[in-house]
Amino acid sequence: MRELELPDLTTLTSDQKDNLIRLLFEQVPILTARVSELEAWLSKDSHDSSKPPFSDGLKKKRSLELKRSGIKGISMALSFNI
């Protein structure tokens, strides 16, 4: 995709501004789809993609950290007003 340079809007006719708006609106679904693709790609790890295990990094999944640290039990106790 090419980079657009914003023209001086004060020099554009009404028809030129309309064309610019149409051009920008055509780009919205394309860019939205691309962002969705990239977000999906970023959310994958070696368990649900073809990425090698070392690409997961050293970070553990949050749910496992909470269970191991006992925070889950504390939050359950608080929810039951114990």
C-alpha positions as CSV (number, residue, x, y, z in Angstrom):
1,M,0.0,0.0,0.0
2,R,1.3,3.4,-0.9
3,E,1.7,6.2,1.6
4,L,-0.6,9.1,1.1
5,E,0.3,12.7,1.6
6,L,-2.5,14.9,2.9
7,P,-3.1,17.7,0.3
8,D,-3.8,21.2,1.3
9,L,-7.6,20.9,1.8
10,T,-8.2,24.6,1.3
11,T,-7.2,24.3,-2.3
12,L,-9.4,21.3,-3.1
13,T,-12.8,21.6,-4.8
14,S,-15.8,20.0,-3.3
15,D,-15.6,17.2,-5.8
16,Q,-11.9,16.6,-5.0
17,K,-12.7,16.4,-1.3
18,D,-15.5,13.9,-2.1
19,N,-13.1,11.8,-4.0
20,L,-10.6,11.9,-1.2
21,I,-13.2,10.8,1.3
22,R,-14.2,7.9,-0.9
23,L,-10.6,6.8,-1.3
24,L,-10.1,6.9,2.5
25,F,-13.4,5.0,3.1
26,E,-12.3,2.3,0.6
27,Q,-9.2,1.8,2.8
28,V,-11.0,1.3,6.1
29,P,-12.2,-2.3,5.5
30,I,-8.8,-3.3,4.0
31,L,-6.9,-1.9,7.0
32,T,-9.4,-3.3,9.5
33,A,-9.0,-6.8,8.0
34,R,-5.2,-6.5,8.1
35,V,-5.3,-5.5,11.8
36,S,-7.5,-8.5,12.6
37,E,-5.0,-10.8,10.8
38,L,-2.1,-9.4,12.7
39,E,-3.9,-9.6,16.1
40,A,-4.8,-13.2,15.4
41,W,-1.2,-13.9,14.4
42,L,0.1,-12.3,17.6
43,S,-2.2,-14.2,19.8
44,K,-0.9,-17.6,18.6
45,D,1.8,-19.5,20.3
46,S,3.4,-22.9,19.6
47,H,0.4,-24.8,21.0
48,D,-2.1,-23.5,18.4
49,S,0.2,-22.7,15.4
50,S,3.1,-24.0,13.4
51,K,5.5,-21.7,15.4
52,P,8.4,-23.5,17.2
53,P,8.2,-23.7,21.0
54,F,11.1,-21.4,21.6
55,S,9.2,-18.6,19.9
56,D,6.8,-18.5,22.9
57,G,9.5,-16.8,25.0
58,L,9.9,-17.3,28.7
59,K,6.6,-15.7,29.7
60,K,4.1,-18.1,31.3
61,K,0.4,-17.9,30.6
62,R,-1.3,-15.6,33.1
63,S,-3.9,-18.2,34.2
64,L,-1.2,-20.7,35.3
65,E,0.6,-17.9,37.2
66,L,-2.5,-17.0,39.1
67,K,-3.3,-20.6,40.0
68,R,0.2,-21.3,41.2
69,S,0.4,-18.1,43.3
70,G,-2.8,-18.8,45.2
71,I,-4.5,-15.6,44.0
72,K,-7.4,-17.7,42.6
73,G,-8.1,-19.1,46.0
74,I,-8.0,-15.7,47.6
75,S,-10.4,-14.2,45.0
76,M,-12.8,-17.1,45.5
77,A,-12.7,-16.5,49.3
78,L,-13.4,-12.8,48.8
79,S,-16.3,-13.5,46.5
80,F,-17.9,-15.7,49.2
81,N,-17.3,-13.1,51.9
82,I,-15.2,-15.4,54.0
